[in-house]
Amino acid sequence: MGKDGMREPFEVPQPPKFTADDLRRCRESGDYRPILFEWYKFVAGFCEFLASISQDSLAVREIEPLHYYALVGLLNRCSRLMLANVALSHEGRFGETTALIDRCIFESCVKATWLCHRNSADSFIRFIADGFKTDIEMKREIEANIAAREGQGTQKIERRMLLSFGQQIAFSGLTETQISNAKKLPDIAAMLEDLGYDRLWYIANQKMGSHHVHGTWASLRLYYLEENEEGILRPRGHDCPTHVEQYIVVASMVLDMGKAFINFIFDSQDAVVQMESFIEAIENKIKRLRREVFGDDFNLVDD
């Protein structure tokens, strides 16, 4: 932070460097997490860099401020959640929690990418309004309870909540009428289809990720219960590592979001090409590591 409390200007973070010995140790152990963890951490920092790009930059085209803020907020959310996962997983623990956070990152990535892809005022209004429909419902319930007292007064908590709702709606840049009349935001499946992803990608990352958000039996059995020698299930301790695939998939999704963001904000084609080349170089390195870990996963094999 600077002396005035503002963040200092960011520079493009430098990718991590690894020696031949680093890769050899991963190959010998069969555990590539030490390297992929560093790439994941780098992508989190790169996402923070993208979120820090000023709207006043000469390379940035003229964009409705509210739309810019929405995207910056989503990118910053992804970066901060990734950094939270870095803090949680650096000692090989809390894999159950990083899986839950990954689901949140995935959803924010999809929304940001979809907003950039659609590039329409209506889409941004629908996104912003979607977060306030519950607030308005709560506001109307409180107002109905106050009216039902027929002039006997307002509770302190009701007054405090109504004031908070009013401030939040004002901050949104939309009126209550605009929020109420806004079309429903498409669900994540529809957004992914619009972006050209197949249904399997949605199931693997959104629906399967929901196990860890909602605490289904599948998630409990994987992360929260373990079987002892007598075959009895007991509570599991904090010994769940983050799966290597989590580092790969989340980093890849965030880099895809980054490409969508720079194509949306930059007026300069030179700036787009330069940043896209940088991102694609990182993607290729992560893809090569994935092949090291899983081999040719998508080759057909005999049954």
C-alpha positions in Angstrom: 0.0 0.0 0.0 1.1 3.6 -0.6 1.1 6.3 2.1 -2.4 7.3 1.1 -3.7 3.8 1.5 -4.0 3.2 -2.3 -2.4 0.1 -3.9 0.9 0.7 -5.6 0.9 0.2 -9.4 1.3 -3.5 -10.3 3.9 -4.9 -12.7 3.3 -8.0 -14.7 4.4 -10.8 -12.3 7.3 -13.0 -13.5 6.6 -16.6 -14.1 8.3 -19.1 -11.8 11.5 -20.8 -13.0 12.3 -24.5 -12.4 15.5 -26.4 -12.8 16.0 -29.8 -14.4 16.5 -31.1 -10.9 13.1 -29.8 -9.8 11.4 -31.6 -12.6 13.5 -34.8 -12.0 12.4 -34.9 -8.3 8.8 -34.6 -9.3 9.1 -37.4 -11.9 10.9 -39.6 -9.4 8.3 -39.0 -6.7 5.3 -39.0 -9.0 4.2 -35.8 -7.2 4.1 -32.7 -9.4 2.3 -30.5 -6.8 5.4 -28.6 -5.8 5.7 -27.2 -9.3 2.0 -26.8 -10.1 1.5 -25.1 -6.8 3.9 -22.4 -7.9 2.2 -22.0 -11.2 -1.1 -21.7 -9.4 0.3 -19.1 -7.2 1.7 -17.2 -10.2 -1.7 -17.3 -12.0 -3.3 -15.8 -8.8 -0.8 -13.0 -8.9 -1.3 -12.5 -12.6 -5.1 -12.3 -12.1 -4.5 -9.6 -9.4 -2.4 -7.7 -11.9 -5.2 -7.8 -14.5 -7.7 -6.6 -11.9 -5.4 -3.7 -11.1 -5.3 -2.3 -14.6 -6.6 1.3 -14.4 -9.6 2.3 -16.5 -7.6 5.5 -17.2 -4.9 3.5 -19.0 -4.2 4.7 -22.6 -4.6 1.1 -23.8 -8.1 0.7 -22.3 -11.1 1.6 -24.4 -14.0 3.7 -23.1 -16.2 1.4 -20.9 -19.2 2.1 -18.8 -17.6 2.4 -15.3 -20.2 0.1 -13.6 -19.3 -2.7 -16.2 -15.6 -2.2 -15.5 -16.1 -2.4 -11.8 -18.1 -5.6 -12.1 -15.3 -7.3 -14.0 -12.6 -6.0 -11.8 -14.6 -7.3 -8.8 -14.9 -10.7 -10.3 -11.2 -10.9 -11.2 -10.2 -9.7 -7.7 -12.5 -12.2 -6.1 -10.8 -15.0 -8.2 -7.3 -13.8 -7.2 -8.1 -13.5 -3.5 -9.8 -16.9 -3.4 -6.8 -18.5 -5.2 -4.4 -16.9 -2.7 -6.6 -18.2 0.1 -6.1 -21.7 -1.4 -2.4 -21.0 -1.6 -2.4 -20.3 2.2 -4.5 -23.4 2.9 -2.7 -25.9 0.8 0.9 -25.0 1.1 1.5 -27.6 3.8 -0.5 -30.3 2.0 -3.6 -29.9 4.1 -7.2 -28.6 3.9 -7.9 -30.2 0.4 -11.6 -30.4 1.5 -11.7 -26.6 1.8 -9.7 -25.8 -1.4 -12.2 -28.0 -3.3 -15.1 -25.9 -2.0 -13.3 -22.6 -2.8 -12.4 -23.9 -6.3 -16.1 -24.2 -7.0 -16.6 -20.5 -6.1 -13.6 -19.5 -8.3 -15.0 -21.5 -11.2 -18.4 -19.8 -11.1 -16.8 -16.3 -10.9 -14.6 -17.2 -13.9 -17.5 -18.3 -16.0 -19.5 -15.2 -15.2 -16.7 -12.8 -16.0 -15.8 -14.6 -19.2 -19.5 -14.6 -20.2 -19.9 -10.9 -19.5 -16.9 -10.1 -21.7 -18.1 -12.4 -24.4 -21.6 -10.9 -24.4 -20.3 -7.4 -24.2 -23.8 -5.9 -23.8 -25.3 -3.4 -21.3 -28.2 -5.8 -20.8 -25.9 -8.6 -19.6 -24.2 -6.4 -17.1 -27.6 -5.1 -15.8 -28.8 -8.7 -15.4 -25.6 -9.7 -13.6 -25.8 -6.8 -11.1 -29.5 -7.1 -10.6 -29.3 -10.8 -9.9 -27.4 -10.2 -6.7 -30.1 -7.8 -5.4 -33.3 -9.7 -6.0 -33.1 -11.4 -2.7 -32.3 -8.1 -0.9 -35.4 -6.6 -2.4 -37.5 -9.6 -1.4 -36.2 -9.2 2.2 -36.8 -5.4 2.1 -40.4 -5.9 1.1 -41.0 -8.5 3.8 -39.7 -6.1 6.4 -41.8 -3.2 5.0 -44.9 -5.5 5.1 -44.2 -6.4 8.8 -43.9 -2.7 9.6 -47.1 -1.9 7.8 -48.9 -4.8 9.6 -48.2 -3.0 13.0 -50.4 -0.2 11.8 -48.3 2.7 13.0 -46.9 1.1 16.2 -43.3 1.7 15.1 -40.2 0.1 13.5 -37.8 -2.2 15.2 -34.2 -1.0 15.4 -33.0 -4.1 13.5 -35.6 -3.4 10.8 -34.5 0.2 10.4 -30.8 -0.8 10.3 -31.5 -3.5 7.6 -33.6 -1.1 5.5 -30.9 1.5 5.6 -28.3 -1.1 4.6 -30.5 -2.4 1.7 -31.0 1.2 0.5 -27.3 1.9 0.5 -26.4 -1.3 -1.3 -29.0 -0.7 -4.0 -27.8 2.9 -4.4 -24.2 1.6 -4.8 -25.3 -0.7 -7.6 -26.1 2.2 -9.9 -29.5 0.7 -10.6 -32.9 1.6 -9.3 -35.1 -0.8 -7.4 -37.5 -0.9 -10.4 -34.6 -1.7 -12.8 -33.5 -4.6 -10.5 -37.0 -6.0 -10.3 -37.6 -5.7 -14.0 -34.2 -7.1 -15.1 -34.3 -10.5 -16.9 -33.1 -13.4 -14.9 -29.4 -14.1 -15.3 -28.7 -17.4 -17.3 -27.4 -20.2 -15.1 -23.8 -21.5 -15.4 -24.7 -24.3 -17.7 -26.3 -21.8 -20.2 -23.3 -19.5 -19.9 -20.8 -22.3 -20.6 -22.8 -23.4 -23.6 -22.8 -19.8 -24.9 -19.1 -19.8 -24.5 -18.6 -23.0 -26.5 -17.9 -25.4 -23.6 -19.4 -28.9 -23.7 -21.8 -30.2 -21.1 -19.1 -32.5 -19.7 -17.1 -29.4 -18.6 -20.1 -28.1 -16.7 -20.8 -31.4 -15.0 -17.2 -32.0 -14.0 -16.5 -28.5 -12.6 -19.9 -27.1 -11.5 -22.1 -30.0 -10.6 -19.4 -32.2 -9.2 -17.9 -29.2 -7.4 -21.3 -28.8 -5.7 -20.6 -31.9 -3.7 -18.1 -29.9 -1.6 -20.4 -26.8 -1.3 -23.4 -28.7 -0.1 -21.8 -31.5 1.9 -23.2 -34.5 0.0 -22.4 -38.1 1.0 -19.8 -38.2 -1.8 -17.9 -35.3 -0.3 -18.3 -36.6 3.3 -16.9 -40.0 2.3 -14.0 -38.4 0.4 -12.9 -35.7 2.8 -14.6 -36.0 6.1 -14.8 -39.7 7.0 -12.1 -42.5 7.0 -12.3 -46.2 7.6 -10.3 -47.8 10.4 -8.9 -51.3 10.6 -12.3 -52.6 11.8 -14.1 -51.1 8.9 -15.8 -48.4 11.0 -16.0 -44.9 9.6 -14.5 -42.2 11.8 -14.0 -38.4 11.4 -11.0 -37.7 9.2 -8.4 -35.2 10.3 -6.7 -32.3 8.4 -4.7 -34.6 6.2 -6.4 -34.0 2.8 -4.0 -32.6 0.2 -5.2 -30.5 -2.7 -5.5 -32.7 -5.8 -3.0 -31.9 -8.5 -5.9 -31.5 -11.0 -7.3 -28.6 -8.9 -4.2 -26.6 -9.5 -4.3 -27.3 -13.3 -8.1 -26.7 -13.9 -8.4 -23.6 -11.8 -5.3 -22.0 -13.3 -6.5 -22.8 -16.8 -9.9 -21.3 -16.2 -8.5 -18.1 -14.8 -6.2 -17.7 -17.7 -9.1 -18.2 -20.1 -10.9 -15.4 -18.2 -7.8 -13.3 -18.5 -7.8 -13.6 -22.3 -11.5 -12.7 -22.4 -10.9 -9.7 -20.1 -8.0 -8.2 -22.2 -10.0 -8.6 -25.4 -12.9 -6.8 -23.7 -11.0 -3.8 -22.2 -8.1 -3.1 -24.6 -8.6 -0.7 -27.6 -5.1 -1.5 -28.8 -4.7 -4.6 -30.9 -1.0 -4.6 -30.1 -1.7 -4.7 -26.4 -4.2 -7.6 -26.9 -1.7 -9.6 -29.0 1.1 -9.0 -26.5 -0.9 -10.1 -23.5 -2.5 -13.0 -25.3 0.9 -14.3 -26.3 2.1 -14.0 -22.7 -1.0 -15.9 -21.4 -0.7 -18.6 -24.1 2.9 -19.2 -23.2 1.9 -19.8 -19.6 -1.0 -22.1 -20.7 1.4 -24.2 -22.8 3.7 -24.7 -19.9 0.8 -25.9 -17.7 -0.5 -28.1 -20.4 3.0 -29.8 -20.8 3.0 -30.4 -17.0 -0.5 -31.9 -17.2 0.8 -34.4 -19.9 3.7 -35.2 -17.6 1.2 -36.0 -14.8 -1.6 -37.8 -16.6 0.0 -38.8 -19.9 -2.2 -38.8 -23.0 -5.4 -38.8 -21.0 -7.7 -38.4 -24.0 -6.3 -41.2 -26.2 -8.6 -44.1 -26.9 -7.7 -47.4 -25.2 -9.0 -50.9 -25.6 -11.8 -51.9 -23.3 
